[in-house]
Amino acid sequence: MGYSPFQIISNLFKPGKREDMSPLLDVPAVFRLYDEMKQEPVPDVYFPEDQALFKEIFFKVKKGNVNNLTRTSCYLDLFKKHPELHWSFLAHMVSRNAGYHMTDIQNELLSQVMSDHEQQSLFEFLERCNAAIFNDAYPQLLLYEKWKLTGRHPFHLLKKFNVSVFMWKIWADYLKTRNHPVLTTALIMNEQHLIQNKILSSPNLNMGIEKWKFFLQDRLEFTSILFPYGKHPPYTLAGLSVSHFEKVDRRIQLGKKLYRVLFHPIVFPTALAFSLNHPHTGSREDYWPHIYSRGKKRKHLFSPELGAVWEDISYDDPSSTDWFRGQLIEVMSPLLTMTVPPHFSMTRKWKARTTILLKLKRD
């Protein structure tokens, strides 16, 4: 018995037994967007004011893409000005975690099992992924800001910034619907397909660390995305663990769940307050000073500031084809639903993890 494309795409992401699923777009809307994305684009003509705006945004992106600290700050600054850009706050919080992961490479545990070369290579891998996302997403957000401030439609410049046609149509749709969850989900999809296409699928990918080390850490969920919230330190932690990092669909589903966790009414207000009151340093002391320390102390886990252990690096952004080209309708499936994880508290799990690490350190 055959199935129509409508049935196929509708059945792709059925609710898990313990997950609360809510609709996002209906199937006809997803098909309409897909058809528009597959149309051949009309060649654009760039007038002098277009070229001037392109240069203005290009230099803002370059200035913001120096390191993890500058990227994280840029995301938050934009969200403060345009709180409807949910993705910008999600990106800020995830970028904070990227900084923690970068400095974790230099902590007492990983520094003992990885060589200096392996540590440097893993840092550069994380840096390349996060810089590539910023280089693609931040121009989109700045073009939106320009549209909002001037009323002039500048989104044809997305092509000059090598942004996927997928996002051209998403932004055009967003300006009509103001559907914030759809825009946020689309940006999550775009960023993950981008790094899959540009970095993770590269035959030259070299993290400098044996695959078993990377996948052991991945499968055991040592890497987690944490959102500190609450009124006073030590902050409560919400979030989820990262696993199967190599699979783009798993990363997209994780991003969607993290979005719902971060904007949960219990989490969002004080998570935002934490971000506003604690400038990002890369040190986990920012949220748990009773456990972590920027300096090496006997009763604390060492978690240095980013600038103390890593220098800024520069590299050419590798060219790549538009990730959306050649994609089947199934790639649109994440736009059908939103998922609320049944459990997202990480406090107890992280407390147990740090207790073990402190014991290992003292032994």
C-alpha positions as a Markdown table, in Angstrom:
| # | Residue | x | y | z |
|---|---|---|---|---|
| 1 | Met | 0.0 | 0.0 | 0.0 |
| 2 | Gly | 1.5 | 3.4 | -1.0 |
| 3 | Tyr | 1.5 | 6.5 | 1.0 |
| 4 | Ser | 1.1 | 10.1 | -0.2 |
| 5 | Pro | 3.8 | 12.7 | 0.6 |
| 6 | Phe | 1.3 | 14.2 | 3.1 |
| 7 | Gln | 1.1 | 11.0 | 5.0 |
| 8 | Ile | 4.8 | 10.4 | 4.9 |
| 9 | Ile | 5.7 | 13.8 | 6.3 |
| 10 | Ser | 2.9 | 13.7 | 8.9 |
| 11 | Asn | 4.2 | 10.4 | 10.3 |
| 12 | Leu | 7.8 | 11.4 | 10.6 |
| 13 | Phe | 7.8 | 12.9 | 14.1 |
| 14 | Lys | 5.1 | 11.2 | 16.1 |
| 15 | Pro | 5.0 | 12.1 | 19.8 |
| 16 | Gly | 7.1 | 10.0 | 22.2 |
| 17 | Lys | 5.3 | 8.3 | 25.0 |
| 18 | Arg | 6.6 | 10.7 | 27.6 |
| 19 | Glu | 6.8 | 13.9 | 25.5 |
| 20 | Asp | 4.3 | 16.6 | 25.1 |
| 21 | Met | 3.9 | 17.5 | 21.4 |
| 22 | Ser | 2.2 | 20.7 | 20.1 |
| 23 | Pro | 1.5 | 21.6 | 16.5 |
| 24 | Leu | 3.7 | 24.2 | 14.8 |
| 25 | Leu | 2.8 | 24.3 | 11.1 |
| 26 | Asp | 0.2 | 22.2 | 9.3 |
| 27 | Val | 1.2 | 20.0 | 6.4 |
| 28 | Pro | -0.1 | 22.2 | 3.6 |
| 29 | Ala | 1.8 | 25.2 | 5.0 |
| 30 | Val | 5.0 | 23.1 | 5.0 |
| 31 | Phe | 4.5 | 22.0 | 1.4 |
| 32 | Arg | 3.8 | 25.6 | 0.4 |
| 33 | Leu | 7.1 | 26.7 | 1.9 |
| 34 | Tyr | 9.0 | 23.8 | 0.4 |
| 35 | Asp | 7.7 | 24.6 | -3.1 |
| 36 | Glu | 8.6 | 28.2 | -2.7 |
| 37 | Met | 12.1 | 27.3 | -1.6 |
| 38 | Lys | 12.5 | 25.0 | -4.7 |
| 39 | Gln | 11.7 | 27.8 | -7.1 |
| 40 | Glu | 14.6 | 29.2 | -9.1 |
| 41 | Pro | 15.4 | 32.6 | -7.6 |
| 42 | Val | 15.1 | 35.8 | -9.6 |
| 43 | Pro | 18.5 | 37.4 | -10.1 |
| 44 | Asp | 18.9 | 40.4 | -7.8 |
| 45 | Val | 20.1 | 43.9 | -8.7 |
| 46 | Tyr | 22.1 | 45.6 | -5.9 |
| 47 | Phe | 21.8 | 49.4 | -5.8 |
| 48 | Pro | 24.5 | 51.6 | -4.1 |
| 49 | Glu | 22.4 | 51.7 | -0.9 |
| 50 | Asp | 22.4 | 47.8 | -0.9 |
| 51 | Gln | 26.1 | 47.7 | -1.3 |
| 52 | Ala | 26.6 | 50.2 | 1.6 |
| 53 | Leu | 24.3 | 48.1 | 3.8 |
| 54 | Phe | 26.1 | 44.9 | 2.9 |
| 55 | Lys | 29.5 | 46.5 | 3.9 |
| 56 | Glu | 28.0 | 47.9 | 7.1 |
| 57 | Ile | 26.7 | 44.5 | 8.2 |
| 58 | Phe | 29.7 | 42.6 | 6.9 |
| 59 | Phe | 32.0 | 44.6 | 9.2 |
| 60 | Lys | 29.6 | 44.3 | 12.2 |
| 61 | Val | 29.7 | 40.5 | 11.7 |
| 62 | Lys | 33.5 | 40.5 | 11.5 |
| 63 | Lys | 33.8 | 42.6 | 14.6 |
| 64 | Gly | 31.4 | 40.3 | 16.5 |
| 65 | Asn | 33.0 | 37.0 | 15.3 |
| 66 | Val | 36.3 | 37.4 | 17.1 |
| 67 | Asn | 35.8 | 34.7 | 19.7 |
| 68 | Asn | 33.2 | 33.0 | 21.9 |
| 69 | Leu | 32.9 | 36.0 | 24.3 |
| 70 | Thr | 32.1 | 38.5 | 21.5 |
| 71 | Arg | 29.6 | 36.2 | 19.8 |
| 72 | Thr | 27.8 | 35.5 | 23.1 |
| 73 | Ser | 27.6 | 39.2 | 23.9 |
| 74 | Cys | 26.2 | 40.1 | 20.4 |
| 75 | Tyr | 23.4 | 37.6 | 20.6 |
| 76 | Leu | 22.3 | 39.0 | 24.0 |
| 77 | Asp | 22.5 | 42.6 | 22.8 |
| 78 | Leu | 20.2 | 41.9 | 19.9 |
| 79 | Phe | 17.7 | 40.1 | 22.1 |
| 80 | Lys | 17.6 | 43.0 | 24.5 |
| 81 | Lys | 16.6 | 45.3 | 21.6 |
| 82 | His | 14.3 | 42.8 | 19.8 |
| 83 | Pro | 12.9 | 40.3 | 22.3 |
| 84 | Glu | 10.7 | 38.7 | 19.6 |
| 85 | Leu | 14.0 | 37.2 | 18.3 |
| 86 | His | 13.8 | 34.2 | 20.5 |
| 87 | Trp | 16.6 | 32.4 | 18.6 |
| 88 | Ser | 19.0 | 35.2 | 19.6 |
| 89 | Phe | 18.5 | 34.5 | 23.3 |
| 90 | Leu | 18.7 | 30.7 | 22.8 |
| 91 | Ala | 21.9 | 31.3 | 20.8 |
| 92 | His | 23.3 | 33.4 | 23.6 |
| 93 | Met | 22.7 | 30.7 | 26.2 |
| 94 | Val | 24.0 | 27.9 | 24.0 |
| 95 | Ser | 27.0 | 30.0 | 23.1 |
| 96 | Arg | 27.7 | 30.4 | 26.9 |
| 97 | Asn | 27.8 | 26.6 | 27.0 |
| 98 | Ala | 30.1 | 26.5 | 24.1 |
| 99 | Gly | 32.5 | 28.7 | 26.1 |
| 100 | Tyr | 32.2 | 26.4 | 29.1 |
| 101 | His | 33.0 | 23.4 | 26.8 |
| 102 | Met | 36.0 | 25.2 | 25.4 |
| 103 | Thr | 37.4 | 25.9 | 28.9 |
| 104 | Asp | 36.5 | 22.4 | 30.1 |
| 105 | Ile | 39.2 | 21.2 | 27.7 |
| 106 | Gln | 41.7 | 22.8 | 30.1 |
| 107 | Asn | 40.2 | 21.4 | 33.3 |
| 108 | Glu | 41.9 | 18.8 | 35.6 |
| 109 | Leu | 40.1 | 15.9 | 34.0 |
| 110 | Leu | 40.5 | 16.4 | 30.2 |
| 111 | Ser | 43.9 | 18.0 | 30.5 |
| 112 | Gln | 45.2 | 14.7 | 31.9 |
| 113 | Val | 43.8 | 12.4 | 29.1 |
| 114 | Met | 44.4 | 14.7 | 26.1 |
| 115 | Ser | 47.7 | 15.9 | 24.7 |
| 116 | Asp | 48.3 | 19.6 | 24.1 |
| 117 | His | 47.7 | 19.1 | 20.4 |
| 118 | Glu | 44.5 | 17.2 | 21.0 |
| 119 | Gln | 43.2 | 20.0 | 23.3 |
| 120 | Gln | 44.1 | 22.7 | 20.7 |
| 121 | Ser | 42.4 | 20.7 | 17.9 |
| 122 | Leu | 39.2 | 20.1 | 19.9 |
| 123 | Phe | 39.1 | 23.8 | 20.8 |
| 124 | Glu | 39.5 | 24.8 | 17.1 |
| 125 | Phe | 36.7 | 22.3 | 16.1 |
| 126 | Leu | 34.3 | 23.9 | 18.6 |
| 127 | Glu | 35.4 | 27.4 | 17.6 |
| 128 | Arg | 34.9 | 26.6 | 13.9 |
| 129 | Cys | 31.3 | 25.3 | 14.4 |
| 130 | Asn | 30.3 | 28.3 | 16.5 |
| 131 | Ala | 31.9 | 30.9 | 14.3 |
| 132 | Ala | 30.3 | 29.4 | 11.2 |
| 133 | Ile | 26.9 | 29.6 | 12.8 |
| 134 | Phe | 27.5 | 33.2 | 13.8 |
| 135 | Asn | 28.8 | 34.1 | 10.4 |
| 136 | Asp | 25.5 | 32.8 | 8.8 |
| 137 | Ala | 22.9 | 33.8 | 11.4 |
| 138 | Tyr | 24.1 | 37.2 | 12.7 |
| 139 | Pro | 23.7 | 38.9 | 9.3 |
| 140 | Gln | 20.1 | 37.6 | 9.1 |
| 141 | Leu | 19.3 | 39.1 | 12.5 |
| 142 | Leu | 21.0 | 42.4 | 11.6 |
| 143 | Leu | 19.0 | 42.6 | 8.3 |
| 144 | Tyr | 15.8 | 42.1 | 10.3 |
| 145 | Glu | 16.9 | 44.9 | 12.7 |
| 146 | Lys | 17.4 | 47.2 | 9.7 |
| 147 | Trp | 14.0 | 46.3 | 8.3 |
| 148 | Lys | 12.4 | 46.9 | 11.7 |
| 149 | Leu | 14.1 | 50.3 | 12.1 |
| 150 | Thr | 13.6 | 51.6 | 8.6 |
| 151 | Gly | 10.7 | 49.7 | 7.1 |
| 152 | Arg | 12.8 | 49.0 | 4.0 |
| 153 | His | 12.9 | 45.4 | 2.9 |
| 154 | Pro | 16.7 | 44.3 | 2.8 |
| 155 | Phe | 16.3 | 40.5 | 2.8 |
| 156 | His | 17.4 | 40.1 | -0.8 |
| 157 | Leu | 20.9 | 40.7 | 0.6 |
| 158 | Leu | 20.7 | 37.3 | 2.3 |
| 159 | Lys | 22.0 | 35.9 | -1.1 |
| 160 | Lys | 25.1 | 38.1 | -0.9 |
| 161 | Phe | 25.8 | 36.7 | 2.6 |
| 162 | Asn | 25.5 | 33.2 | 1.2 |
| 163 | Val | 22.5 | 32.4 | 3.4 |
| 164 | Ser | 20.5 | 29.3 | 2.3 |
| 165 | Val | 17.4 | 29.9 | 0.2 |
| 166 | Phe | 15.6 | 28.0 | 3.0 |
| 167 | Met | 16.0 | 31.1 | 5.2 |
| 168 | Trp | 15.1 | 33.5 | 2.4 |
| 169 | Lys | 11.6 | 32.1 | 2.3 |
| 170 | Ile | 11.3 | 31.6 | 6.1 |
| 171 | Trp | 12.1 | 35.3 | 6.7 |
| 172 | Ala | 9.6 | 36.4 | 4.0 |
| 173 | Asp | 6.9 | 34.2 | 5.7 |
| 174 | Tyr | 7.8 | 35.6 | 9.1 |
| 175 | Leu | 7.4 | 39.2 | 8.1 |
| 176 | Lys | 3.8 | 38.3 | 7.3 |
| 177 | Thr | 2.9 | 35.9 | 10.1 |
| 178 | Arg | 5.2 | 37.0 | 13.0 |
| 179 | Asn | 5.2 | 33.3 | 14.0 |
| 180 | His | 8.2 | 33.4 | 16.4 |
| 181 | Pro | 8.4 | 29.6 | 17.1 |
| 182 | Val | 8.5 | 28.9 | 13.4 |
| 183 | Leu | 11.3 | 31.4 | 12.8 |
| 184 | Thr | 13.2 | 30.0 | 15.8 |
| 185 | Thr | 12.8 | 26.4 | 14.7 |
| 186 | Ala | 13.8 | 27.3 | 11.1 |
| 187 | Leu | 17.0 | 29.0 | 12.4 |
| 188 | Ile | 17.8 | 25.9 | 14.5 |
| 189 | Met | 17.4 | 23.7 | 11.4 |
| 190 | Asn | 19.4 | 26.0 | 9.3 |
| 191 | Glu | 22.4 | 26.3 | 11.7 |
| 192 | Gln | 22.6 | 22.5 | 12.2 |
| 193 | His | 22.4 | 21.7 | 8.5 |
| 194 | Leu | 25.0 | 24.4 | 7.9 |
| 195 | Ile | 27.6 | 22.9 | 10.1 |
| 196 | Gln | 26.8 | 19.5 | 8.9 |
| 197 | Asn | 27.4 | 20.6 | 5.3 |
| 198 | Lys | 30.3 | 22.9 | 6.0 |
| 199 | Ile | 32.2 | 21.2 | 8.8 |
| 200 | Leu | 31.0 | 17.8 | 10.0 |
| 201 | Ser | 30.7 | 16.3 | 6.5 |
| 202 | Ser | 34.1 | 17.5 | 5.4 |
| 203 | Pro | 36.6 | 14.7 | 4.5 |
| 204 | Asn | 39.3 | 16.9 | 6.1 |
| 205 | Leu | 37.6 | 17.0 | 9.5 |
| 206 | Asn | 40.3 | 16.4 | 12.2 |
| 207 | Met | 39.5 | 17.1 | 15.8 |
| 208 | Gly | 43.0 | 15.8 | 16.8 |
| 209 | Ile | 41.5 | 13.3 | 19.2 |
| 210 | Glu | 40.8 | 9.7 | 18.6 |
| 211 | Lys | 37.2 | 8.9 | 17.7 |
| 212 | Trp | 36.7 | 6.7 | 20.7 |
| 213 | Lys | 37.4 | 9.6 | 23.1 |
| 214 | Phe | 34.9 | 11.9 | 21.3 |
| 215 | Phe | 32.2 | 9.3 | 21.1 |
| 216 | Leu | 32.8 | 8.0 | 24.6 |
| 217 | Gln | 32.2 | 11.6 | 25.9 |
| 218 | Asp | 29.2 | 12.0 | 23.6 |
| 219 | Arg | 27.5 | 8.7 | 24.5 |
| 220 | Leu | 28.1 | 9.1 | 28.2 |
| 221 | Glu | 26.5 | 12.6 | 28.0 |
| 222 | Phe | 29.4 | 14.4 | 29.7 |
| 223 | Thr | 28.5 | 17.3 | 27.5 |
| 224 | Ser | 25.3 | 19.1 | 28.6 |
| 225 | Ile | 23.6 | 22.4 | 27.7 |
| 226 | Leu | 22.8 | 24.2 | 31.0 |
| 227 | Phe | 20.6 | 27.2 | 31.6 |
| 228 | Pro | 21.1 | 28.7 | 35.1 |
| 229 | Tyr | 18.0 | 30.2 | 36.6 |
| 230 | Gly | 16.6 | 31.2 | 40.0 |
| 231 | Lys | 17.0 | 34.4 | 42.1 |
| 232 | His | 20.3 | 33.6 | 43.9 |
| 233 | Pro | 23.4 | 31.6 | 43.5 |
| 234 | Pro | 23.9 | 28.7 | 43.6 |
| 235 | Tyr | 21.6 | 28.8 | 40.6 |
| 236 | Thr | 19.2 | 26.0 | 39.7 |
| 237 | Leu | 20.1 | 24.3 | 36.4 |
| 238 | Ala | 17.7 | 23.5 | 33.5 |
| 239 | Gly | 18.8 | 21.9 | 30.3 |
| 240 | Leu | 19.5 | 18.7 | 28.5 |
| 241 | Ser | 22.4 | 16.4 | 27.7 |
| 242 | Val | 24.0 | 16.2 | 24.3 |
| 243 | Ser | 24.4 | 12.8 | 22.6 |
| 244 | His | 24.8 | 11.5 | 19.0 |
| 245 | Phe | 26.3 | 14.9 | 18.0 |
| 246 | Glu | 27.2 | 13.5 | 14.6 |
| 247 | Lys | 23.5 | 13.2 | 13.6 |
| 248 | Val | 21.9 | 16.4 | 12.3 |
| 249 | Asp | 18.3 | 15.3 | 13.0 |
| 250 | Arg | 19.2 | 14.6 | 16.6 |
| 251 | Arg | 20.8 | 18.0 | 17.0 |
| 252 | Ile | 17.8 | 19.7 | 15.5 |
| 253 | Gln | 15.4 | 17.9 | 17.9 |
| 254 | Leu | 17.7 | 18.8 | 20.8 |
| 255 | Gly | 17.6 | 22.5 | 19.7 |
| 256 | Lys | 13.9 | 22.5 | 19.6 |
| 257 | Lys | 13.6 | 21.0 | 23.0 |
| 258 | Leu | 16.2 | 23.4 | 24.4 |
| 259 | Tyr | 14.1 | 26.3 | 23.0 |
| 260 | Arg | 11.0 | 25.1 | 24.9 |
| 261 | Val | 13.0 | 24.6 | 28.1 |
| 262 | Leu | 14.6 | 28.1 | 28.0 |
| 263 | Phe | 11.3 | 29.8 | 27.3 |
| 264 | His | 9.4 | 27.8 | 29.9 |
| 265 | Pro | 7.7 | 30.3 | 32.2 |
| 266 | Ile | 9.5 | 28.8 | 35.2 |
| 267 | Val | 13.0 | 29.2 | 33.5 |
| 268 | Phe | 12.9 | 32.2 | 31.2 |
| 269 | Pro | 12.5 | 35.2 | 33.6 |
| 270 | Thr | 15.4 | 34.4 | 35.9 |
| 271 | Ala | 17.6 | 32.9 | 33.1 |
| 272 | Leu | 17.4 | 36.2 | 31.4 |
| 273 | Ala | 18.2 | 38.0 | 34.7 |
| 274 | Phe | 21.2 | 35.8 | 35.1 |
| 275 | Ser | 22.4 | 36.6 | 31.6 |
| 276 | Leu | 22.0 | 40.3 | 32.1 |
| 277 | Asn | 23.7 | 40.3 | 35.5 |
| 278 | His | 26.6 | 37.9 | 34.8 |
| 279 | Pro | 28.7 | 38.8 | 31.8 |
| 280 | His | 29.9 | 35.7 | 30.1 |
| 281 | Thr | 33.5 | 34.7 | 30.9 |
| 282 | Gly | 33.7 | 31.1 | 29.9 |
| 283 | Ser | 34.2 | 30.0 | 33.5 |
| 284 | Arg | 31.6 | 27.8 | 35.2 |
| 285 | Glu | 32.2 | 29.9 | 38.3 |
| 286 | Asp | 29.7 | 32.3 | 36.7 |
| 287 | Tyr | 26.9 | 30.1 | 37.9 |
| 288 | Trp | 28.3 | 27.8 | 40.5 |
| 289 | Pro | 31.0 | 29.6 | 42.5 |
| 290 | His | 30.7 | 27.2 | 45.4 |
| 291 | Ile | 32.0 | 24.4 | 43.1 |
| 292 | Tyr | 34.1 | 26.0 | 40.4 |
| 293 | Ser | 36.9 | 28.6 | 40.5 |
| 294 | Arg | 38.7 | 30.7 | 37.9 |
| 295 | Gly | 41.9 | 30.0 | 39.9 |
| 296 | Lys | 43.3 | 26.6 | 40.9 |
| 297 | Lys | 42.0 | 25.9 | 44.4 |
| 298 | Arg | 42.1 | 22.7 | 46.4 |
| 299 | Lys | 38.4 | 22.6 | 47.2 |
| 300 | His | 37.1 | 23.7 | 43.9 |
| 301 | Leu | 37.1 | 22.5 | 40.3 |
| 302 | Phe | 39.3 | 24.6 | 38.0 |
| 303 | Ser | 37.2 | 26.4 | 35.4 |
| 304 | Pro | 39.3 | 29.2 | 33.9 |
| 305 | Glu | 38.1 | 32.2 | 32.0 |
| 306 | Leu | 38.3 | 31.7 | 28.2 |
| 307 | Gly | 40.8 | 34.5 | 27.6 |
| 308 | Ala | 43.2 | 33.0 | 30.1 |
| 309 | Val | 43.6 | 29.7 | 28.3 |
| 310 | Trp | 42.8 | 30.3 | 24.6 |
| 311 | Glu | 43.9 | 32.9 | 22.1 |
| 312 | Asp | 41.8 | 34.2 | 19.3 |
| 313 | Ile | 42.1 | 32.3 | 16.1 |
| 314 | Ser | 41.3 | 33.3 | 12.6 |
| 315 | Tyr | 40.7 | 31.1 | 9.6 |
| 316 | Asp | 39.0 | 31.3 | 6.2 |
| 317 | Asp | 35.3 | 30.4 | 6.2 |
| 318 | Pro | 35.2 | 27.3 | 4.0 |
| 319 | Ser | 32.9 | 27.7 | 1.0 |
| 320 | Ser | 30.1 | 25.3 | 0.7 |
| 321 | Thr | 27.0 | 24.7 | -1.4 |
| 322 | Asp | 23.6 | 25.7 | -0.1 |
| 323 | Trp | 22.7 | 22.8 | 2.2 |
| 324 | Phe | 19.0 | 23.0 | 1.1 |
| 325 | Arg | 19.8 | 22.1 | -2.6 |
| 326 | Gly | 18.7 | 18.6 | -3.4 |
| 327 | Gln | 16.8 | 18.1 | -0.1 |
| 328 | Leu | 13.6 | 16.1 | -0.1 |
| 329 | Ile | 10.4 | 17.2 | 1.5 |
| 330 | Glu | 11.2 | 15.2 | 4.7 |
| 331 | Val | 13.8 | 17.8 | 5.6 |
| 332 | Met | 10.9 | 20.1 | 6.5 |
| 333 | Ser | 9.5 | 17.8 | 9.2 |
| 334 | Pro | 10.8 | 19.7 | 12.2 |
| 335 | Leu | 8.5 | 22.5 | 11.3 |
| 336 | Leu | 5.5 | 20.4 | 12.0 |
| 337 | Thr | 5.7 | 20.2 | 15.8 |
| 338 | Met | 7.2 | 21.5 | 19.0 |
| 339 | Thr | 8.3 | 19.2 | 21.8 |
| 340 | Val | 8.3 | 19.9 | 25.6 |
| 341 | Pro | 10.7 | 17.5 | 27.4 |
| 342 | Pro | 9.0 | 15.8 | 30.4 |
| 343 | His | 12.1 | 16.5 | 32.6 |
| 344 | Phe | 14.6 | 19.2 | 32.1 |
| 345 | Ser | 16.1 | 19.8 | 35.6 |
| 346 | Met | 19.9 | 19.2 | 35.5 |
| 347 | Thr | 20.7 | 20.4 | 39.1 |
| 348 | Arg | 20.8 | 16.9 | 40.7 |
| 349 | Lys | 22.6 | 15.3 | 37.8 |
| 350 | Trp | 25.2 | 18.1 | 37.7 |
| 351 | Lys | 25.7 | 18.1 | 41.4 |
| 352 | Ala | 26.4 | 14.3 | 41.3 |
| 353 | Arg | 28.8 | 14.8 | 38.4 |
| 354 | Thr | 30.7 | 17.5 | 40.2 |
| 355 | Thr | 30.8 | 15.5 | 43.4 |
| 356 | Ile | 32.5 | 12.7 | 41.6 |
| 357 | Leu | 35.0 | 15.0 | 39.9 |
| 358 | Leu | 35.9 | 16.7 | 43.2 |
| 359 | Lys | 36.4 | 13.3 | 44.8 |
| 360 | Leu | 38.7 | 12.3 | 41.9 |
| 361 | Lys | 40.6 | 15.5 | 42.3 |
| 362 | Arg | 41.2 | 15.1 | 46.0 |
| 363 | Asp | 42.1 | 11.4 | 45.7 |
